[in-house]
Amino acid sequence: MKIIRISCCIVACLCLAASIVVGATVGWEYFFILLLAAAIFAAATFLARGADKKKDVPPPKPDFMNTSEENERIRSEDEKKK
């Protein structure tokens, strides 16, 4: 998803930059078309960002870096779930 976010962001920036040049040289119709394309790709960037955040966080496991109280609490929570 990160690659999709980055590529959509780059395409949106390119559409925005091209819309100014094309709008000044060709016509305002094409300016608005490219501006709409930039808005669509920007929305796709934010939608892909939201999809990334919905990933589930794995439950904590006992670890040697935790204190013994934290490890005991994690073990007791695991026992309650079973």
Secondary structure by P-SEA (a helix, b strand, c coil): caaaaaaaaaaaaaaaaaaaaaaacccaaaaaaaaaaaaaaaaaaaaaaaaaaccccccccccccccaaaaaaaaaaaaaac
